Amino acid sequence: MQQSSVVRHGNALPIPTQPLDVISMDFIMDLPYLKSHTILILVVDYFFKQSHFVLEKPPLAIGHVKILF
């Protein structure tokens, strides 16, 4: 009998030691208008295993995203 090997792509995420230590952010743009908001920012905190959804208005500036988090 032949054994199958597991193929892994990429690197494993580091294990977080405190909240907001390891996060991922996704920006979903050009959504249909919802009270003039067309941008959705999705932030996932791997320490608490929680997702945060933030609605934003265009234009989205990097300085404003830094203030949010």
N, C-alpha and C positions, 0 to 999 in steps of 0.2 A: 504494500500500500504506500502511495506517495503522499508526503506531507505538503500542504500548501503553506506558502509563506505570506505574511501580512506585509503589504506595501503601504508605507506611510509617506505622505507628501507634506513638505513644509516642516516647520519647527513647532514644538509644543509651546503653548503659552506659559509664561512664568507663573508660579503660584503666588497670588497676591497675599500680602501680609497685613494690609490695612485697606479701609474703604478708599475707592478711587485711585488705588495704586495701579491697577491694570484695567483699562477701559477700552472699548471700541466705540467709534462714532461713525454713523452713516448719515449722509445728507440725501434726502429725497426731495427733488425740486420739481417745479412746474406741475404741481397738483392742482385740481380744481379749487376755485376760491372758496374759502370758509372764513367769513368775516375778514376778508382781505389777506388772509394767510395762505401762502402757496408753497411753503417750505416746511418740511418735517425733519427734525433732527432726532435721530435715535441714538441714545447713549446706553451702553450696556456696561454695568459694573460687575466684574467677575468675582469680587469679594463677597458681595451680598447676593449675587446672581439675580439682579434686578435690572429692568429696562426702564428708561425714562424717555418719554416722548415730549418734544418741545416744538410747538408751532411758531413759525416766524414769518415776518413779512419781507418781501424783497425790497431792496437789494440786501443781501447778507454779507456783512463785512467780517473779516477774521477777528478784528478787535472786539466786535460784539460777541462772537462765539467764545473768546477768551474770558469775557466778563461773565458769561453764563456759567462757566465751570472754572 
